[in-house]
Amino acid sequence: MFVELVTLAVFVAIALIVVVVVELTQRRKGEARPTLVEAPLVEGVSSEGRSGFVRRLLVLGASIVPQTEKQIDTIGRELKRAGHYQRDALIEFLAFRNVLAIGMLCLFGTLAAMADPGSRLPLPLAGIAVVTAALGYGLPRLLLAQQASRRVARIERGLPDALDLISMCLSGGLTLPESMERAGSELAEGRPDVAVEFEIIRRQADADSVGAALRNFATRIETPDTRALAALVSQTETLGTSVSKAVSDFSDAVRLEHRQRAEERAGRASIALLFPVVTCLAPPIFVLLCGPPVLKLADFVRNAHEPGGPLNPQTLSSMQPLEFDDPYLSMPTERIGGDGRESGFTASAQPDDRDRSARRRRGVE
């Protein structure tokens, strides 16, 4: 066991040395990868991050598994869609995912190394280590994507109500940033995700412009409604048209589109439910319709060969043969010729060859 522990310690030490060397090489080349995560995820929004030794550990944990710039940018967009706007949200997510995967691998790898080599435990434990490491690396990304999709859906559902409030505030004489601030305060309890996004838009509008803030909002959420809203506000600012009327019309259009989407989903749901309903209802119907005849047939087959049954050999042997009455023999006699003798058949009643062959086929003769 001592040899296995020494081997594991050497492996961990070599891995840490490789990570430190890679980190120093990146910083020397001026390609410090955490530059993408040191800035706030949302420009114009101040967010306090971790500092000191804890942050350096997070950066080191996030750098254990190499990531490309495209992968880091994709994860950053998903964090924005999920509502994680903290300064260190990206490095915390990467550090958590990497440490979880490597921790599971080291834990079960240690158990596999400490197990008895003559037993069957090392190989299953090694497989469990690989599987848990893969789950620890991929599961946080799946959970993040699911959280982001749910939040985006909540924002889409609350956007028409928020636009109605903004339209009323614009009609009352407020500016668009003030209307968003007022709508965000009113929706803080019912639609907190929309309220947070409106607060971000207001702060970015104070720093730049409303059009730029709405374009950033559309980039963060990445939905057709948000992109259309950003284009609408930019167009009204350029042309100088009424923002209140445009926002009100856009709110009605978005609500109509959501209603149409709901009807489309309802139509697809009815078709999707057809097969489960048929699958669940067909077996009981077949049982109710075919069950009694099948049971009766089974009882007949089971009891038919028993004593007294219709298919029992003794019953069949005791049955009397069927007797048939010959209609020609029961017909009245008539005199034929002039000798006065009576014949059992009349001339018209005597059977011909065709009737005799027919009776022979029926087994009468």
Secondary structure as GFF3:
##gff-version 3
##sequence-region A 1 365
A	DSSP	alpha_helix	2	28	.	.	.	ID=ss1
A	DSSP	alpha_helix	35	38	.	.	.	ID=ss2
A	DSSP	alpha_helix	53	62	.	.	.	ID=ss3
A	DSSP	alpha_helix	69	82	.	.	.	ID=ss4
A	DSSP	alpha_helix	89	114	.	.	.	ID=ss5
A	DSSP	alpha_helix	122	171	.	.	.	ID=ss6
A	DSSP	alpha_helix	176	186	.	.	.	ID=ss7
A	DSSP	alpha_helix	192	207	.	.	.	ID=ss8
A	DSSP	alpha_helix	210	221	.	.	.	ID=ss9
A	DSSP	alpha_helix	224	239	.	.	.	ID=ss10
A	DSSP	alpha_helix	243	272	.	.	.	ID=ss11
A	DSSP	alpha_helix	274	304	.	.	.	ID=ss12
A	DSSP	alpha_helix	313	317	.	.	.	ID=ss13
A	DSSP	alpha_helix	353	362	.	.	.	ID=ss14
###
